[in-house]
Amino acid sequence: MKNTYWLFFLFVGFISIQPIIDMLTTYMVLNMDSGLSIGVVIRFLYMIFAGVLLLVFAKQSKWARYSIIYLIAFALFLGLNIYLNHQWKDPYYIGQEIKFFNKVVYMNVTLLGMIVMFSHYRSSVDVKRILSKNLLTASLIISIVFIGTMLTGTALESYQYNKIGFKGWFYAANELGATIAILLPLTLLLALDKVRSFSKAYYWIPFILLAVSSIMLGTKVGLGAVILSLVVATVVLFAKLFTNKRSLIKANLVISILLLIVTGATTPISPAYKNTYTHIDMLEAKKEKTEKEKPEKKEKEKPAKKKKQKESNLDDKDIQNLILSSREQFLAHHKEEYAKAPIARKMIGMGFSGDYTKQLPPKMIEMDFYDLFFSLGIIGFLLWVLPLLVVGLTVLVRLFKDPSQLLDESFMMYSTAIVLALGIAFVAGHVFTAPAVTIYFAAAAAYLFVIHFKQRQA
């Protein structure tokens, strides 16, 4: 197809305006009484646009044809899930069910759309440069808004009670944290690509700004993403000291080590660190209150035993609560529901949030893989995860054939972004059930699948 470059630039350019859409959504949620935000509408239209592009390129691309067949099969399954759960569940909030499945399918449509678009235009445009430019734009918008709102005292707080943290003019702290975590290694890649001497050290500024935003968000995810990104970069750069490119990476290595030291030194005064100890204090206070409410035993405990109990560490259950922030409680509830469900529901899924009631309204676990498994069932989850498996296995096979990729900054930073996304999805959620985050993951995965190895061969 000739003269269709605008389709590619429009499709990829949508990435750069994600933070703007998120801020508009925040304004609508806080100031307008509407159940449908501008973010939902625009991102739904983008998903439709991606689906239309698959149809447009179907004649030329086998990937587009396979994608269409796959999406039709997945859509039919979702229709079956909605129909059967409408019979099984009472009450059944069809609006919320459809809204949830719209979020669920977003990753699949955007990932397949990215793969087809990157594959079609990789020989005629510099996909890596254009993608990097749009990712950097999104990163800078987030950083500038975040730090600007903190300096002006207009930033929204990440937490309502006890804990500290800020989220700029963005509404959902969890989604913002996941977004920043994915963008951090991709923004760091700019410095690794551009800096060859200390005179070009200013290319690290976008990463530093985003890292500050990530840390001030106050979440463990934000701090962990900064540390992991710097550790991966430092290890790769250190390993390259033993190659013939060592003179080109010395400046980056020194800067990455310095930033890692600064991050470690400031961690004890970071919001995430303080929030962790606030959480520990809350758990200990809860345990003390529970102990006091227990009926006194006939035999008084010896003083030494009391002292030992007072000094004892948190138990495994408390550690799990500290890591998962009470998600384990909702997980246990959904596991119990799933265990009691008939085999048909185990296979087809229990729909959005399982069997909610009017007294217990829909509540997700907020651990994406569990939420998706329970909602979609065995068949649906396998359908949903299929594109991820194809992309992941293909990349792993290529890495096995060419282990030198482990010293390639581009491969390692994009891989770090994907690993962070998968890890956050498993532990904290808000990745594969949040279109605002999913698009960044889809872009990173499609790049590794379509562009990175082809560039190496070229």
C-alpha positions as CSV (number, residue, x, y, z in Angstrom):
1,M,0.0,0.0,0.0
2,K,1.4,3.3,-1.1
3,N,1.1,6.7,0.6
4,T,-0.1,5.2,3.9
5,Y,2.8,6.3,6.1
6,W,0.3,8.6,7.9
7,L,-1.4,5.5,9.3
8,F,1.8,4.3,10.9
9,F,2.6,7.7,12.4
10,L,-0.9,8.1,13.7
11,F,-1.0,4.6,15.1
12,V,2.4,5.0,16.9
13,G,2.0,8.6,17.7
14,F,-1.0,7.8,19.9
15,I,1.5,6.6,22.5
16,S,2.9,10.1,23.1
17,I,-0.5,11.5,24.1
18,Q,-1.3,8.9,26.7
19,P,-0.4,11.2,29.6
20,I,-2.6,14.0,28.2
21,I,-5.5,11.6,28.0
22,D,-4.9,10.5,31.6
23,M,-4.9,14.1,32.8
24,L,-8.2,14.8,31.0
25,T,-9.6,11.7,32.5
26,T,-8.6,12.9,36.0
27,Y,-10.3,16.2,35.4
28,M,-13.5,14.5,34.3
29,V,-13.5,12.1,37.2
30,L,-12.9,14.8,39.8
31,N,-15.2,17.5,38.3
32,M,-17.9,15.7,36.3
33,D,-20.5,13.2,37.4
34,S,-20.0,10.8,34.5
35,G,-19.5,7.0,34.5
36,L,-17.8,7.2,31.1
37,S,-14.5,9.1,30.9
38,I,-12.8,10.6,27.9
39,G,-10.0,8.1,28.3
40,V,-12.3,5.1,28.0
41,V,-13.9,6.6,24.8
42,I,-10.6,7.6,23.1
43,R,-8.8,4.3,23.9
44,F,-11.9,2.3,22.8
45,L,-11.8,4.1,19.4
46,Y,-8.0,3.4,19.2
47,M,-8.7,-0.3,19.7
48,I,-11.3,-0.1,16.9
49,F,-8.7,1.7,14.7
50,A,-6.2,-1.1,15.4
51,G,-8.9,-3.7,14.4
52,V,-9.7,-1.9,11.2
53,L,-6.0,-1.7,10.3
54,L,-5.8,-5.5,10.7
55,L,-8.6,-5.8,8.1
56,V,-6.9,-3.3,5.8
57,F,-3.6,-5.2,5.8
58,A,-5.2,-8.7,5.8
59,K,-4.5,-9.2,2.1
60,Q,-0.8,-8.4,2.4
61,S,0.0,-9.7,5.9
62,K,-0.4,-13.3,7.1
63,W,0.0,-11.9,10.6
64,A,-3.0,-9.7,10.0
65,R,-5.0,-12.7,8.8
66,Y,-4.0,-14.9,11.8
67,S,-4.8,-12.0,14.1
68,I,-8.3,-11.5,12.7
69,I,-9.0,-15.3,13.0
70,Y,-7.7,-15.3,16.6
71,L,-9.6,-12.1,17.6
72,I,-12.9,-13.5,16.2
73,A,-12.4,-16.7,18.2
74,F,-11.7,-14.7,21.3
75,A,-14.7,-12.5,20.7
76,L,-16.9,-15.5,20.4
77,F,-15.6,-16.9,23.6
78,L,-16.2,-13.7,25.4
79,G,-19.8,-13.7,24.1
80,L,-20.2,-17.2,25.4
81,N,-18.8,-16.1,28.8
82,I,-21.2,-13.2,29.0
83,Y,-24.2,-15.3,28.0
84,L,-23.6,-18.1,30.4
85,N,-22.6,-15.9,33.3
86,H,-25.8,-13.9,32.7
87,Q,-27.6,-17.2,33.5
88,W,-25.4,-18.2,36.4
89,K,-24.9,-15.0,38.3
90,D,-27.5,-13.0,40.2
91,P,-27.1,-10.1,40.3
92,Y,-25.4,-9.6,36.9
93,Y,-24.1,-6.1,36.1
94,I,-23.7,-6.4,32.3
95,G,-22.3,-2.9,31.9
96,Q,-19.4,-3.6,34.3
97,E,-18.9,-7.1,32.7
98,I,-18.6,-5.6,29.2
99,K,-16.4,-2.8,30.4
100,F,-14.0,-5.2,32.0
101,F,-13.8,-7.4,28.9
102,N,-13.1,-4.4,26.8
103,K,-10.1,-3.8,29.0
104,V,-9.1,-7.4,28.9
105,V,-9.0,-7.6,25.1
106,Y,-7.1,-4.3,24.8
107,M,-3.7,-5.9,25.1
108,N,-4.4,-8.5,22.5
109,V,-5.7,-6.0,19.9
110,T,-3.0,-3.4,20.4
111,L,-0.2,-6.0,20.5
112,L,-1.3,-7.7,17.3
113,G,-1.9,-4.2,15.7
114,M,1.7,-3.1,16.6
115,I,3.1,-6.4,15.3
116,V,1.4,-5.9,11.9
117,M,2.2,-2.2,11.6
118,F,5.9,-2.7,12.6
119,S,6.2,-5.6,10.2
120,H,4.6,-3.7,7.3
121,Y,6.6,-0.5,7.7
122,R,10.0,-1.7,9.0
123,S,11.6,-1.5,5.6
124,S,10.3,2.0,4.8
125,V,10.6,3.9,8.1
126,D,12.9,3.9,11.1
127,V,10.5,2.2,13.5
128,K,12.9,2.2,16.4
129,R,13.6,5.9,16.1
130,I,9.9,6.9,15.8
131,L,8.9,4.5,18.6
132,S,11.6,5.8,20.9
133,K,10.7,9.4,20.1
134,N,7.0,8.8,21.1
135,L,8.0,6.9,24.2
136,L,10.3,9.7,25.2
137,T,7.6,12.3,24.7
138,A,5.2,10.4,27.0
139,S,8.0,10.1,29.6
140,L,8.8,13.8,29.5
141,I,5.2,14.8,29.8
142,I,4.7,12.6,32.8
143,S,8.0,13.9,34.5
144,I,7.4,17.6,33.8
145,V,3.8,17.5,35.0
146,F,4.7,15.4,38.0
147,I,7.6,17.5,39.2
148,G,5.9,20.7,38.2
149,T,2.8,19.9,40.3
150,M,4.9,19.0,43.3
151,L,6.8,22.3,43.1
152,T,3.6,24.2,42.8
153,G,1.8,22.3,45.5
154,T,-1.0,21.1,43.2
155,A,-0.1,17.4,43.0
156,L,-2.7,14.9,44.0
157,E,-1.7,12.5,46.8
158,S,-1.2,8.8,46.1
159,Y,-2.8,7.7,49.4
160,Q,-5.8,8.9,51.4
161,Y,-4.6,7.7,54.8
162,N,-1.3,7.3,56.7
163,K,1.1,6.7,53.8
164,I,2.8,9.5,51.7
165,G,3.3,9.9,48.0
166,F,2.2,12.0,45.1
167,K,0.7,11.3,41.6
168,G,0.8,14.7,39.9
169,W,-2.4,15.4,38.0
170,F,-3.0,11.7,37.3
171,Y,-5.9,9.9,38.9
172,A,-4.8,6.3,39.4
173,A,-1.5,5.9,41.3
174,N,-1.2,2.2,40.6
175,E,-1.6,2.7,36.8
176,L,0.8,5.6,36.9
177,G,3.3,3.5,38.8
178,A,3.1,0.7,36.3
179,T,3.4,3.1,33.3
180,I,6.5,4.8,34.8
181,A,8.0,1.4,35.6
182,I,7.7,0.3,31.9
183,L,9.0,3.7,30.6
184,L,12.0,3.9,33.0
185,P,14.3,1.4,31.2
186,L,13.2,2.7,27.8
187,T,14.0,6.2,28.8
188,L,17.3,5.1,30.2
189,L,18.1,3.5,26.8
190,L,18.2,7.1,25.3
191,A,21.2,7.8,27.5
192,L,22.9,4.5,26.6
193,D,22.4,5.2,22.9
194,K,23.5,8.8,22.9
195,V,26.2,9.3,25.6
196,R,29.7,8.5,24.5
197,S,31.5,11.0,26.8
198,F,30.7,13.1,29.8
199,S,30.0,16.1,27.6
200,K,26.8,14.3,26.5
201,A,25.7,13.5,30.0
202,Y,22.6,15.7,29.6
203,Y,20.9,12.8,27.8
204,W,20.5,11.2,31.3
205,I,18.2,14.1,32.3
206,P,14.9,12.5,31.0
207,F,15.7,9.3,33.0
208,I,16.6,11.2,36.1
209,L,13.4,13.2,36.0
210,L,11.3,10.1,35.5
211,A,13.2,8.3,38.3
212,V,12.5,11.1,40.7
213,S,8.8,11.0,39.7
214,S,8.8,7.2,40.2
215,I,10.3,7.4,43.7
216,M,8.1,10.3,44.9
217,L,5.0,8.3,43.8
218,G,5.5,6.4,47.1
219,T,5.0,2.9,45.8
220,K,7.3,-0.1,46.2
221,V,6.9,-0.6,42.5
222,G,8.2,2.8,41.6
223,L,11.4,2.5,43.8
224,G,12.0,-1.0,42.6
225,A,11.7,-0.1,39.0
226,V,14.4,2.6,39.3
227,I,16.8,0.3,41.1
228,L,16.2,-2.6,38.6
229,S,16.7,-0.4,35.6
230,L,20.0,1.0,36.9
231,V,21.2,-2.5,38.0
232,V,20.5,-4.0,34.6
233,A,22.2,-1.1,32.8
234,T,25.2,-1.2,35.1
235,V,25.7,-5.0,34.7
236,V,25.5,-4.7,30.9
237,L,27.9,-1.8,30.8
238,F,30.3,-3.5,33.2
239,A,30.3,-6.6,31.0
240,K,31.0,-4.6,27.9
241,L,34.2,-3.3,29.6
242,F,35.7,-6.6,28.5
243,T,34.8,-6.0,24.8
244,N,36.3,-3.8,22.2
245,K,33.7,-1.1,22.9
246,R,34.8,-0.3,26.4
247,S,36.0,3.2,25.5
248,L,32.4,4.1,24.4
249,I,30.7,3.0,27.6
250,K,32.9,4.4,30.4
251,A,30.9,7.6,30.8
252,N,27.6,5.7,31.0
253,L,29.0,3.2,33.4
254,V,30.3,5.9,35.8
255,I,26.9,7.8,35.6
256,S,24.8,4.6,36.2
257,I,26.9,3.6,39.2
258,L,26.7,7.1,40.7
259,L,22.9,7.1,40.2
260,L,22.6,3.7,41.7
261,I,24.6,4.9,44.8
262,V,22.5,8.0,45.1
263,T,19.3,5.9,44.9
264,G,20.5,3.5,47.5
265,A,21.6,6.3,49.8
266,T,18.3,8.2,49.5
267,T,16.1,5.1,49.8
268,P,15.8,5.4,53.7
269,I,14.2,8.9,53.2
270,S,12.1,7.9,50.2
271,P,8.3,7.8,50.5
272,A,8.2,4.1,49.5
273,Y,10.6,3.2,52.4
274,K,8.6,5.2,54.9
275,N,5.4,3.7,53.7
276,T,6.8,0.2,54.1
277,Y,7.5,0.9,57.8
278,T,4.1,2.6,58.2
279,H,2.6,-0.6,56.9
280,I,4.7,-2.6,59.3
281,D,3.6,-0.4,62.2
282,M,0.0,-0.9,61.2
283,L,0.3,-4.7,61.1
284,E,2.1,-4.7,64.5
285,A,-0.6,-2.5,66.0
286,K,-3.3,-4.8,64.6
287,K,-1.5,-7.8,66.1
288,E,-1.2,-6.2,69.5
289,K,-4.9,-5.2,69.5
290,T,-5.9,-8.8,68.5
291,E,-3.7,-10.2,71.4
292,K,-5.3,-7.9,73.9
293,E,-8.8,-8.9,72.8
294,K,-8.0,-12.6,73.4
295,P,-9.4,-14.0,76.7
296,E,-6.7,-14.3,79.3
297,K,-5.2,-17.7,79.8
298,K,-5.5,-19.4,83.2
299,E,-1.8,-19.7,83.5
300,K,0.1,-16.4,83.2
301,E,2.9,-16.4,80.7
302,K,6.3,-16.2,82.0
303,P,8.0,-12.7,81.5
304,A,10.7,-14.1,79.3
305,K,8.1,-15.6,77.0
306,K,6.3,-12.2,76.8
307,K,9.5,-10.5,76.0
308,K,10.2,-13.0,73.3
309,Q,6.8,-12.4,71.7
310,K,7.3,-8.7,71.8
311,E,10.6,-8.9,69.9
312,S,9.4,-11.5,67.4
313,N,9.2,-10.6,63.8
314,L,6.1,-10.5,61.6
315,D,4.9,-13.9,60.6
316,D,4.6,-15.2,57.1
317,K,1.0,-14.0,56.8
318,D,2.1,-10.4,57.7
319,I,4.9,-10.5,55.3
320,Q,2.5,-11.6,52.5
321,N,0.2,-8.7,53.5
322,L,3.1,-6.3,53.4
323,I,4.1,-7.4,49.9
324,L,0.6,-7.8,48.4
325,S,-1.2,-5.0,50.4
326,S,-4.1,-7.1,51.4
327,R,-4.6,-8.6,47.9
328,E,-4.0,-12.0,49.4
329,Q,-7.4,-11.8,51.2
330,F,-9.3,-11.2,48.0
331,L,-7.2,-13.9,46.3
332,A,-8.2,-16.4,49.0
333,H,-11.9,-15.5,48.5
334,H,-11.8,-15.9,44.7
335,K,-9.9,-19.2,45.0
336,E,-12.6,-20.5,47.3
337,E,-15.4,-19.4,44.9
338,Y,-13.5,-21.0,42.0
339,A,-13.0,-24.3,43.9
340,K,-16.8,-24.5,44.5
341,A,-17.7,-23.7,40.9
342,P,-18.9,-26.5,38.5
343,I,-16.6,-27.7,35.8
344,A,-18.3,-25.6,33.1
345,R,-17.6,-22.4,35.0
346,K,-14.0,-23.5,35.6
347,M,-13.6,-23.8,31.9
348,I,-15.6,-20.8,30.7
349,G,-14.8,-18.5,33.6
350,M,-16.7,-16.7,36.3
351,G,-16.9,-13.4,34.6
352,F,-16.0,-10.0,36.1
353,S,-15.1,-10.3,39.8
354,G,-16.8,-13.7,40.3
355,D,-20.1,-14.1,42.1
356,Y,-20.6,-10.6,43.6
357,T,-23.8,-9.7,45.5
358,K,-25.6,-6.5,46.3
359,Q,-24.1,-6.6,49.8
360,L,-20.6,-7.5,48.4
361,P,-20.2,-5.4,45.2
362,P,-17.7,-6.4,42.5
363,K,-14.1,-6.4,43.8
364,M,-11.1,-7.5,41.8
365,I,-8.0,-9.1,43.3
366,E,-5.8,-6.5,41.5
367,M,-3.4,-9.2,40.5
368,D,-3.8,-9.4,36.8
369,F,-3.0,-13.0,36.0
370,Y,-5.3,-14.3,38.8
371,D,-8.1,-11.8,37.8
372,L,-7.9,-13.0,34.2
373,F,-7.7,-16.7,35.1
374,F,-10.8,-16.6,37.4
375,S,-12.8,-14.3,35.0
376,L,-12.0,-16.2,31.8
377,G,-11.6,-19.7,33.1
378,I,-9.1,-22.2,31.7
379,I,-10.1,-21.9,28.0
380,G,-10.4,-18.1,28.1
381,F,-7.1,-17.6,29.9
382,L,-5.3,-19.8,27.3
383,L,-6.9,-17.8,24.5
384,W,-5.9,-14.5,26.2
385,V,-2.3,-15.5,26.8
386,L,-1.7,-17.1,23.4
387,P,-0.2,-13.9,21.7
388,L,2.1,-13.4,24.7
389,L,3.3,-17.0,24.5
390,V,4.0,-16.7,20.8
391,V,5.9,-13.5,21.2
392,G,7.8,-14.6,24.4
393,L,8.8,-18.0,23.0
394,T,10.0,-16.5,19.7
395,V,12.1,-14.0,21.5
396,L,13.6,-16.6,23.8
397,V,14.4,-18.9,20.9
398,R,16.2,-16.0,19.1
399,L,18.1,-15.2,22.3
400,F,19.2,-18.8,22.7
401,K,20.5,-18.7,19.1
402,D,22.3,-15.4,19.7
403,P,23.3,-15.0,23.4
404,S,25.3,-11.9,22.6
405,Q,22.0,-10.1,22.9
406,L,22.6,-10.1,26.6
407,L,25.3,-7.4,26.0
408,D,23.0,-5.4,23.7
409,E,21.6,-2.3,25.6
410,S,18.5,-2.1,23.4
411,F,17.5,-5.7,24.0
412,M,18.2,-5.6,27.7
413,M,16.3,-2.4,28.3
414,Y,13.3,-3.4,26.3
415,S,13.4,-6.8,28.0
416,T,13.6,-5.1,31.4
417,A,10.5,-3.1,30.6
418,I,8.6,-6.3,29.7
419,V,9.9,-8.1,32.8
420,L,8.8,-5.2,35.0
421,A,5.4,-5.2,33.4
422,L,4.9,-8.9,33.9
423,G,6.1,-8.8,37.5
424,I,3.8,-5.8,38.3
425,A,0.9,-7.6,36.6
426,F,1.4,-10.6,38.8
427,V,1.9,-8.9,42.1
428,A,0.2,-5.5,41.9
429,G,-2.0,-5.6,38.8
430,H,-3.2,-2.6,36.8
431,V,-1.2,-3.7,33.7
432,F,-3.2,-6.0,31.5
433,T,-6.5,-4.7,32.9
434,A,-5.6,-1.1,32.4
435,P,-5.5,0.1,28.7
436,A,-3.5,3.2,29.8
437,V,-0.6,0.9,30.7
438,T,-1.2,-1.9,28.2
439,I,-0.2,0.2,25.2
440,Y,3.3,0.7,26.5
441,F,3.8,-3.0,27.1
442,A,2.4,-3.8,23.6
443,A,4.8,-1.4,22.0
444,A,7.8,-2.9,23.8
445,A,6.9,-6.5,23.1
446,A,6.1,-5.8,19.4
447,Y,9.5,-4.0,19.0
448,L,11.4,-7.0,20.4
449,F,9.4,-9.4,18.3
450,V,9.5,-7.6,15.0
451,I,12.3,-4.9,14.9
452,H,15.2,-5.7,17.2
453,F,16.5,-8.9,15.7
454,K,15.8,-7.8,12.1
455,Q,18.0,-4.7,12.7
456,R,20.7,-6.9,14.0
457,Q,20.6,-9.0,10.9
458,A,20.6,-6.0,8.7
